[in-house]
């Protein structure tokens, strides 16, 4: 059993560092909102897509969904990035669709707050159709929605509806994070 598989979710202990994962399926706005949240909170931003091994990117670009075995090393890198920040906070965009993926991240960064950008199939599909230059093809949206496990019962989570305006999404996101972290 890897450390990624052995983690159990629990309320995040209070920390002097604010660690945030902006999560959701492809097209939810993780990079866009993550950047805005990081700017609003004066934290660095990391897109976890940049941490994927080349083989993972090739698989996704070819329309092949990743397996858990593909994800564990990547999730370890995400957890490492969060745990080892030298800043007073960090925002990382990472899909983190399954509870066990979030648990794997919390092995290294147990106080991580998850900000779930939630949207309907219609909203997500329209966003993906208008996007270019991304390695994640729109045809993988259905597999991501199938894999998504809700954050119910997670006291260190914020869920924001992406059908709102950008300003409202940002305001709700920052307020939710601050309510949890008391930042």
TORKOL-4160 file (C-alpha; in steps of 0.2 Angstrom, whole numbers, padded with zeros to 4 digits, m for minus):
183
<pt num="1" X="0000" Y="0000" Z="0000"/>
<pt num="2" X="0007" Y="0017" Z="m0005"/>
<pt num="3" X="0006" Y="0032" Z="0006"/>
<pt num="4" X="m0007" Y="0039" Z="m0007"/>
<pt num="5" X="m0018" Y="0024" Z="m0003"/>
<pt num="6" X="m0017" Y="0024" Z="0016"/>
<pt num="7" X="m0023" Y="0042" Z="0019"/>
<pt num="8" X="m0039" Y="0045" Z="0028"/>
<pt num="9" X="m0049" Y="0061" Z="0027"/>
<pt num="10" X="m0051" Y="0071" Z="0042"/>
<pt num="11" X="m0054" Y="0089" Z="0047"/>
<pt num="12" X="m0038" Y="0100" Z="0043"/>
<pt num="13" X="m0028" Y="0105" Z="0058"/>
<pt num="14" X="m0026" Y="0124" Z="0059"/>
<pt num="15" X="m0010" Y="0130" Z="0051"/>
<pt num="16" X="m0001" Y="0146" Z="0048"/>
<pt num="17" X="0000" Y="0142" Z="0030"/>
<pt num="18" X="m0015" Y="0142" Z="0019"/>
<pt num="19" X="m0015" Y="0128" Z="0006"/>
<pt num="20" X="m0029" Y="0127" Z="m0007"/>
<pt num="21" X="m0033" Y="0115" Z="m0021"/>
<pt num="22" X="m0045" Y="0122" Z="m0033"/>
<pt num="23" X="m0053" Y="0106" Z="m0040"/>
<pt num="24" X="m0066" Y="0100" Z="m0052"/>
<pt num="25" X="m0068" Y="0092" Z="m0069"/>
<pt num="26" X="m0060" Y="0099" Z="m0085"/>
<pt num="27" X="m0068" Y="0115" Z="m0090"/>
<pt num="28" X="m0073" Y="0120" Z="m0073"/>
<pt num="29" X="m0061" Y="0135" Z="m0073"/>
<pt num="30" X="m0048" Y="0128" Z="m0061"/>
<pt num="31" X="m0034" Y="0138" Z="m0068"/>
<pt num="32" X="m0043" Y="0154" Z="m0071"/>
<pt num="33" X="m0051" Y="0154" Z="m0054"/>
<pt num="34" X="m0036" Y="0147" Z="m0046"/>
<pt num="35" X="m0026" Y="0162" Z="m0053"/>
<pt num="36" X="m0039" Y="0174" Z="m0047"/>
<pt num="37" X="m0040" Y="0167" Z="m0030"/>
<pt num="38" X="m0021" Y="0166" Z="m0028"/>
<pt num="39" X="m0020" Y="0185" Z="m0034"/>
<pt num="40" X="m0034" Y="0190" Z="m0022"/>
<pt num="41" X="m0025" Y="0181" Z="m0007"/>
<pt num="42" X="m0008" Y="0186" Z="m0012"/>
<pt num="43" X="m0002" Y="0168" Z="m0014"/>
<pt num="44" X="0008" Y="0159" Z="m0028"/>
<pt num="45" X="m0002" Y="0149" Z="m0040"/>
<pt num="46" X="0003" Y="0132" Z="m0047"/>
<pt num="47" X="m0006" Y="0123" Z="m0061"/>
<pt num="48" X="m0005" Y="0104" Z="m0057"/>
<pt num="49" X="m0006" Y="0100" Z="m0075"/>
<pt num="50" X="0012" Y="0106" Z="m0076"/>
<pt num="51" X="0017" Y="0092" Z="m0064"/>
<pt num="52" X="0010" Y="0078" Z="m0074"/>
<pt num="53" X="0023" Y="0066" Z="m0082"/>
<pt num="54" X="0024" Y="0067" Z="m0101"/>
<pt num="55" X="0016" Y="0050" Z="m0102"/>
<pt num="56" X="0001" Y="0056" Z="m0093"/>
<pt num="57" X="m0001" Y="0071" Z="m0105"/>
<pt num="58" X="0001" Y="0060" Z="m0120"/>
<pt num="59" X="m0012" Y="0048" Z="m0114"/>
<pt num="60" X="m0025" Y="0062" Z="m0111"/>
<pt num="61" X="m0021" Y="0071" Z="m0127"/>
<pt num="62" X="m0025" Y="0054" Z="m0136"/>
<pt num="63" X="m0042" Y="0053" Z="m0127"/>
<pt num="64" X="m0036" Y="0040" Z="m0115"/>
<pt num="65" X="m0042" Y="0042" Z="m0097"/>
<pt num="66" X="m0028" Y="0040" Z="m0084"/>
<pt num="67" X="m0028" Y="0026" Z="m0072"/>
<pt num="68" X="m0025" Y="0027" Z="m0053"/>
<pt num="69" X="m0008" Y="0020" Z="m0056"/>
<pt num="70" X="m0005" Y="0035" Z="m0068"/>
<pt num="71" X="m0011" Y="0047" Z="m0055"/>
<pt num="72" X="m0002" Y="0042" Z="m0039"/>
<pt num="73" X="0015" Y="0049" Z="m0043"/>
<pt num="74" X="0007" Y="0065" Z="m0049"/>
<pt num="75" X="m0004" Y="0067" Z="m0034"/>
<pt num="76" X="0012" Y="0064" Z="m0023"/>
<pt num="77" X="0020" Y="0079" Z="m0033"/>
<pt num="78" X="0004" Y="0090" Z="m0029"/>
<pt num="79" X="0005" Y="0086" Z="m0011"/>
<pt num="80" X="0024" Y="0089" Z="m0010"/>
<pt num="81" X="0021" Y="0106" Z="m0019"/>
<pt num="82" X="0008" Y="0111" Z="m0006"/>
<pt num="83" X="0017" Y="0105" Z="0009"/>
<pt num="84" X="0034" Y="0113" Z="0004"/>
<pt num="85" X="0028" Y="0130" Z="0000"/>
<pt num="86" X="0039" Y="0144" Z="0008"/>
<pt num="87" X="0025" Y="0157" Z="0006"/>
<pt num="88" X="0011" Y="0160" Z="0018"/>
<pt num="89" X="m0001" Y="0152" Z="0007"/>
<pt num="90" X="m0002" Y="0143" Z="m0010"/>
<pt num="91" X="m0016" Y="0139" Z="m0023"/>
<pt num="92" X="m0015" Y="0124" Z="m0034"/>
<pt num="93" X="m0027" Y="0119" Z="m0048"/>
<pt num="94" X="m0029" Y="0100" Z="m0048"/>
<pt num="95" X="m0044" Y="0090" Z="m0053"/>
<pt num="96" X="m0044" Y="0079" Z="m0037"/>
<pt num="97" X="m0060" Y="0071" Z="m0042"/>
<pt num="98" X="m0060" Y="0056" Z="m0030"/>
<pt num="99" X="m0060" Y="0056" Z="m0011"/>
<pt num="100" X="m0044" Y="0045" Z="m0012"/>
<pt num="101" X="m0035" Y="0057" Z="m0023"/>
<pt num="102" X="m0039" Y="0071" Z="m0010"/>
<pt num="103" X="m0033" Y="0059" Z="0004"/>
<pt num="104" X="m0017" Y="0056" Z="m0005"/>
<pt num="105" X="m0014" Y="0075" Z="m0006"/>
<pt num="106" X="m0018" Y="0077" Z="0012"/>
<pt num="107" X="m0005" Y="0064" Z="0017"/>
<pt num="108" X="0008" Y="0077" Z="0014"/>
<pt num="109" X="m0003" Y="0093" Z="0016"/>
<pt num="110" X="m0016" Y="0088" Z="0029"/>
<pt num="111" X="m0023" Y="0105" Z="0031"/>
<pt num="112" X="m0027" Y="0108" Z="0013"/>
<pt num="113" X="m0043" Y="0116" Z="0009"/>
<pt num="114" X="m0052" Y="0110" Z="m0007"/>
<pt num="115" X="m0062" Y="0122" Z="m0017"/>
<pt num="116" X="m0073" Y="0113" Z="m0029"/>
<pt num="117" X="m0079" Y="0122" Z="m0044"/>
<pt num="118" X="m0096" Y="0114" Z="m0048"/>
<pt num="119" X="m0106" Y="0116" Z="m0064"/>
<pt num="120" X="m0119" Y="0107" Z="m0075"/>
<pt num="121" X="m0115" Y="0097" Z="m0090"/>
<pt num="122" X="m0121" Y="0110" Z="m0101"/>
<pt num="123" X="m0110" Y="0124" Z="m0093"/>
<pt num="124" X="m0095" Y="0113" Z="m0093"/>
<pt num="125" X="m0098" Y="0107" Z="m0111"/>
<pt num="126" X="m0100" Y="0124" Z="m0118"/>
<pt num="127" X="m0084" Y="0130" Z="m0109"/>
<pt num="128" X="m0074" Y="0115" Z="m0116"/>
<pt num="129" X="m0081" Y="0118" Z="m0134"/>
<pt num="130" X="m0074" Y="0136" Z="m0133"/>
<pt num="131" X="m0057" Y="0131" Z="m0127"/>
<pt num="132" X="m0042" Y="0128" Z="m0138"/>
<pt num="133" X="m0024" Y="0123" Z="m0135"/>
<pt num="134" X="m0027" Y="0111" Z="m0120"/>
<pt num="135" X="m0022" Y="0093" Z="m0120"/>
<pt num="136" X="m0038" Y="0087" Z="m0112"/>
<pt num="137" X="m0051" Y="0084" Z="m0125"/>
<pt num="138" X="m0069" Y="0087" Z="m0122"/>
<pt num="139" X="m0074" Y="0069" Z="m0125"/>
<pt num="140" X="m0066" Y="0065" Z="m0108"/>
<pt num="141" X="m0078" Y="0076" Z="m0099"/>
<pt num="142" X="m0091" Y="0061" Z="m0096"/>
<pt num="143" X="m0077" Y="0050" Z="m0088"/>
<pt num="144" X="m0072" Y="0064" Z="m0077"/>
<pt num="145" X="m0090" Y="0068" Z="m0071"/>
<pt num="146" X="m0092" Y="0049" Z="m0068"/>
<pt num="147" X="m0077" Y="0049" Z="m0057"/>
<pt num="148" X="m0081" Y="0064" Z="m0047"/>
<pt num="149" X="m0085" Y="0060" Z="m0029"/>
<pt num="150" X="m0094" Y="0074" Z="m0019"/>
<pt num="151" X="m0086" Y="0083" Z="m0005"/>
<pt num="152" X="m0100" Y="0080" Z="0007"/>
<pt num="153" X="m0095" Y="0079" Z="0025"/>
<pt num="154" X="m0078" Y="0087" Z="0022"/>
<pt num="155" X="m0076" Y="0102" Z="0034"/>
<pt num="156" X="m0061" Y="0108" Z="0024"/>
<pt num="157" X="m0071" Y="0110" Z="0008"/>
<pt num="158" X="m0079" Y="0124" Z="m0001"/>
<pt num="159" X="m0091" Y="0121" Z="m0016"/>
<pt num="160" X="m0095" Y="0136" Z="m0028"/>
<pt num="161" X="m0107" Y="0135" Z="m0043"/>
<pt num="162" X="m0098" Y="0141" Z="m0059"/>
<pt num="163" X="m0114" Y="0147" Z="m0067"/>
<pt num="164" X="m0112" Y="0163" Z="m0057"/>
<pt num="165" X="m0102" Y="0178" Z="m0064"/>
<pt num="166" X="m0083" Y="0178" Z="m0062"/>
<pt num="167" X="m0084" Y="0191" Z="m0049"/>
<pt num="168" X="m0097" Y="0181" Z="m0039"/>
<pt num="169" X="m0087" Y="0165" Z="m0041"/>
<pt num="170" X="m0071" Y="0174" Z="m0034"/>
<pt num="171" X="m0080" Y="0182" Z="m0020"/>
<pt num="172" X="m0088" Y="0165" Z="m0014"/>
<pt num="173" X="m0072" Y="0156" Z="m0016"/>
<pt num="174" X="m0061" Y="0168" Z="m0006"/>
<pt num="175" X="m0075" Y="0170" Z="0007"/>
<pt num="176" X="m0076" Y="0151" Z="0009"/>
<pt num="177" X="m0058" Y="0148" Z="0010"/>
<pt num="178" X="m0056" Y="0162" Z="0023"/>
<pt num="179" X="m0071" Y="0155" Z="0033"/>
<pt num="180" X="m0062" Y="0139" Z="0035"/>
<pt num="181" X="m0044" Y="0145" Z="0037"/>
<pt num="182" X="m0048" Y="0161" Z="0046"/>
<pt num="183" X="m0035" Y="0170" Z="0035"/>
